[in-house]
Amino acid sequence: MQFLFAWRYFRAKKSTNVINIIAWICIVAIMIGTAALILVLSVFNGFEGLVKSLYSSFYPDIKVTPASGKFLTLSEQQLQQLRGVNGLRNYSLVVEEKAILRNGDNQALVSLKGVDDRFRNVNNIAGHIVSGRFDIGTADHPRLVVGGGIEGSLSIRANPNVEPISIYIPRKSESEEFDAVNNITPDTIRSAGTFIIQQDFDNKYAITQIRFLQQAMGINPNEFSGIEIAVKDPAATAKVQQSIQRLLGNAFRVQDRYQQNQSLYAIMNLERWVFYAILSLILVVAAFNMVGALTMLVLEKQKDISVLNALGADRRFILRIFLNEGFLLAFIGGGMGMLLALLLVLLQQQFHLVPLQGGSFLIDYFPVTLKLRDFLLVAVTVMVIAFIASWAPAWKASRKEFSLKAE
């Protein structure tokens, strides 16, 4: 009933045309604010999906590392039990260490990652090779797969037939004193391929054969830096993670992809909420227009309020009429804004209307992804702001009818 009164007040002609103008200004402001919020959240969704896809090419579904210390030791029995974990698709044993690569006068400090032959089954680096091929060689004849940034800094061309480059790997030592002669293993190695994923990886990582790296570091064949695991069903990652944690115990840290990059995802979420808060100020500005429109409407409808009061309407009834008037303005503006945002996102996805400047990114347009949760969040935000903005005029209107009755 109260909504019907609100709808009638919205459509009816006003004695002062400025009331209609302010109401439509309020609707347009809410429409712009709603569209802006959804568009910005959709852009964040697009970039988040892109970054996750890039990071998923390097980081595994699950990674096992030692809870303390640098290396973990696994027996063949433990590896056999690991293979039997339900939901596990494959795993790869890895060893990581800092190393120096040198090609003539050019050198680079890299994170050298030794991997086994199963690595390609848990990691998609092979799908990002831009020159050469993914070939880690053997323990006696190792090969090197480097990031694009490392290839550029060393001025090498990834090809197994080119001249080898020098590699210096620190050896494991029980002594606290560093001896460059005994604690560094010099060797030569040929580059086989180059990958390009993302600058954080391209400028940092080089990949080689795990047995070669273990021998160069002077560690046992059953010592590893970690285990990288691929699951059959990504939706069951948490369940597989728990099973592996129970199997290996608290001496091991078992992390999913989110936990491996927790700081990155935390920053992305923080940026999302900061922009959400800033753009919500547009809706707050629209709320000031709503307060003005409803206040003038209350003055316009004083006689109607007195009539309704005479017919038995109580304060709550009058209050709800003008609250619904505010919700009506928010509903119209918010609905128009959502439709506008939906149209613009679909056009961007189809025609890439808004380009990315600079040309240094993997794509040349702003990625956008629609999510239902964003529409629900923005809808709730609009309605909450509309309620707050409508409350004061509606409350005054509910009090106005009693003063008119007393007269």
N, C-alpha and C positions, 0 to 999 in steps of 0.2 A: 504493500500500500504506500509506504513512504517513498519507495523508488518511483512510483507512478507520479507522485507529486513533484519529485525532483526532475523527472523527465519533462513534465509539463512546464515547470519553471524554466527549464533550459530552452525549450522550443518557443515559449510564448514571447511575444513582443514586449520590450521594456519601454517605460516612459522615457528613459534616458539611454540613448544608443551606445554610450560609452561602456555600459555594462556588458553588452554583447561583444564589443571590441576587446575589452579586457579578458573576457572568458575565452575568446578564440586565441588571443595572445598566449594565455595560459596553456591552452591545448597544444599550440604550435611549439611552445617551449618544452612541454613534456614530451612531445613527439621527437624533437631534436635530441633531447637528453636520453630518451630511451634508445633511439637508433644509435647514438654515439656509444652508449654503454655496450650494446650488443655487438656493434662492429669492432670495438676495441677488444672485447673479450674473445671474439671470433678470430681476430688477428693473433692474439696470444695463444689460442688453441692451435692455430696453424703453425706458428713458430715452435710451440711445444712439441707438436707431433713431428715436425721436421727434425728438431734436435734429438728427440728420443729415437727416431729412426736412424740418425747418424750414430748416436752413441750405442744403439743396439747392434750396430755393425762391428763394434769393437769390444764392448762389454758383454759378458755372457749372461744368460738367464740367472744363474747362481754361481757364486764364486766362494771357494773354501780357502781360507788363509789361516796361519797360526794365530792363536789368541795372544801369544807373546813370542818374541824372538823373530828371527828372519826366515827360518826354514821350518817346514813340517816334514815328518818322517812317516811314511806309510808302508805297511807290510803288504805282501801279496794277498793275504787273507782279508785285510781291510778293503783292498781294491776290488776283490771278488764280491764282498758284501755290498760295496758301493754299486757295482754293476746290477745287483739284484733289487735296488730300490725301485719301487713301483712309480711309474711316471717319468723316470729318467730316460732320456733318449740317447745321450752319449756324453762322454767326458774327455777332457784333455789335461794332461799334466804339464805345468809350465814352471820355468825358472826365470826370474827377472834380476837384472843387475845393471848398474851403470857401467858404461864403457866409452872409450874414446875411439872415434874413427878418424883416420887421417888419409888424405889423398894429396900428396905433394905438400904445398904450403897451406892447404885448407884442412881444417879439422872441426869436429863436432862432438859434443858430449851428448850421448844418447842413452835412452833406457832400452837396453838389449833384452829381448824376450826370447827365451828358448822354448820351443814348442815341439810336441810330438806329431806323428802323422795323423792323429785324430783331430787335430786343431781345426781343420777345415770343416769338420762336422758340427762344431759348436760355435764357430765364428765365421763371419761373412767378409773378412778382409779380402779373400780371393776374388770376391765380386767387385772390388773397388780397385783392381789393378789397372793402371793406365799405361804402363809400358813394361815390357818384359813379361814374366810370368811368376806365379806364386810357386817358388821352389826353395825349400830350406836345405836341400842337399842331405848329406849323411854326416855321421860323426867324424869320418876321416876327410871328407870333401864337403864341408859346409857351404851353404849359400846364404845370402843376405837379402831380405826384402825390406826396403826402407820406405819411410814416408817421403812425400814430395818435397817437403821443406828441407829434409836432410839431404836429399839428392841435389837440391839447388845449392845448399851451403857448401857441399863437398865438390861441386862441379863434376859430378860423375854421371854416366849414362848407364841406367840399369840394364845390364846385359851380361850373361854368364861368360861371354867370350872376350870381354874387355879386360884390361889389366887389373889385378887384384889391388885392394886397398888395405892399409894397415889397420889392425884392430888391437886395442890394449884393454885387457880385462883384469880387474882385481881378483886376487886369489884369497881364499879363506885362510885366515891365520889365527893361531891361538895367542900370538904375541901382541901386546898393546902397541909396540913400536912398529912404525911403518918402514918397510924396506923396499924401495922401488925395484931392486933387482929380484928379490924373492917373492914379492907380493903383487907383482904385475906380470901377466902372461901376454907377451907380444905374439902376434900371429898375422897372417894375411888371409883375406877372404874376398870372394868375388860377389858382386851384386847380381841378383837374378831378376828382380822386379821392383816396381814402385807403386805404392798405393796412395790414393788421395781420398780422405774421408772428411776430416775436419782439422783445422790448424792445430788444435791441442794434441792431436795424434800425429799429424803429418810432420810436425817439427820436433817430435820427441822420440818416437818409437822406431826401432829396427828389429826385425824378427829373424831368428836363425834356428838351427837344429839343437834340440835340448841336450843331447848327449855331448855334443861338442862344447856347449856352454858349461855343462857340469864338469867336464874334464878340465877346461880352462880355469874354472873357479876352484878346482880341487875339492869338490864335494862328492859325497857318495851318490850312487845311482838311484837310491831310494829317498833322497832328499829333494824337496821341491819348494818353490815359493808359494804355490797354490794349485788348486784344481778348478778348472773352468767347466761348467756343466750346462748342457742344453736339456730342456724338458720337452716332453711330447706335447703337452697342452699348456700354453701360457697361463690360462685361467687357474691351473692347479699348481702354480709355482710355489705358493705359500705352503701347500701340503707337502710337496716334495722337499722344500727347505726344512720343514720341521722333521721329516723322516731322516734326512741326512744329519741334522743336528743331533737327534737321538742316537743315531748309529755311531757318529764319531766322538761325541761327548763335548764337554766344555773346553777342552784344550784347543778346539778349532772354532774359528769364527765363520759362520755360514751366512752369506749376505745375498739378497736378491739384487736386481739391477738398480732399484730405487735406492737401496741402502749403500750400494757402491758409489752412487753419485748424489748422496743426500744433500750436500751443500748446494749443488747446481739446482736441484729441484726446489729446494727451499728458497733460493734467490728468485727463481722463476715465479713461484707462488707469491712471494712478497711483492714483486713487481706488478703482478696481476691485481692484487688487492690495493696497492697504492694508486694505480690508474683508475681502478673502480671507485675509490674514495674521491679522487679528484674530479672525475666526470660526474659523480653524483651531485656535485655542487651545481651543475646545470639544472638538475631537478629541484634543488633547494631554491634556486632563483625563480623557477617556475612556481614554486610554492608561494612565494611572496605575491605573485600575480593572482594566485588562487585565493589568498586571503583577501586581497582587494576586491576581487570579483564577488566573493561570497558576502563580504561585508556590505557592499552596495546592493546586492540582491536582498539581503535582510531588510535594509532600509526601504527597498522597493516594495517588499511584501508585508509591510507592517499590518495593513488592513486584513490581508489573508490570514495572518497569524492570529489576529483578534477574532476573526470569524471561526477559525478552527478551534480556538480556545472556547468560544461560546458554544460550539457543538460538542464539547467534551474532550478535546485533545489535551493530553497532559504534556508536561515538559519533555518527557522522553520521546514522545511522538514528534514534537517539533524539532528536537535535537537530531533525530534520525533523518528527518527530511533533508536538512542542510548538510549532514554528513554524507548522505547519499548523493547530494548535489556535487560535493567535492569528489566522491568516488566516480561519479559519472564523467566529470571532466578528466580525471586521471585515466579512466578506462578508454575514453575516446582517444586522448593523446597517446597513451601507452600502446593501444592497439594499432594506431596509425604508425607509430614509431617502429613497432615490431615488424609490421608488414614492409615498411621502407627498408629496414635493416636486412630482412630476409631477401628482398629483391636485389639489393646492392651486393650482398654476399654471393648470391647465385650468379649475378653478372660477373663478379670478380673471379669466381671459380671457372666460369665458362670462357670469358674473354680477356682476363688478366688486365683489367682497365687501369689499375694503379701499379706502376712499375717500381721496382727497387732501384735506387740510384747507386752508382759506383761501379757496378758490374763485377764486384769481387766476391759475391755470394754464389751459392750453388744454383739458385734460381734468380730470375730477373723480375719477379713480381711478388707482391705481398701474399703469403699463403693465408687462407681463411678456412676455418672449420666451424660449422654450426653444431651446438650442443644444447640439448633440451634444458639442462640444468642452468644455463645462462639465461634463457628466457624466463624460467621460473624465478631465478634470483632477481632479475630486473623487474619482473612483475610484482614480486613481494616488496622490493624497494620503492617502486612507484606508489603502491597502495599505502605503505607505511608513511611515506612523506605526505601523501594526500590526506591521510587520517590526521596527522599532526597539524597540517595547514588548515584543515576544515574544522578542527575542534573548537578553536576560539570563536569564530563567527557563529558556529552552530550553537555553542553554549550561550552566547549572548542572545541569540534568537529565542532559545528556550526560556530565558529569563524575561525577555521583552514581552512575551504574551501575558505574563502575570501583571506587569505594570499597566498594560492596556486594559486588562480586565478590571483592575482596581479603579481606573478612571471611569 
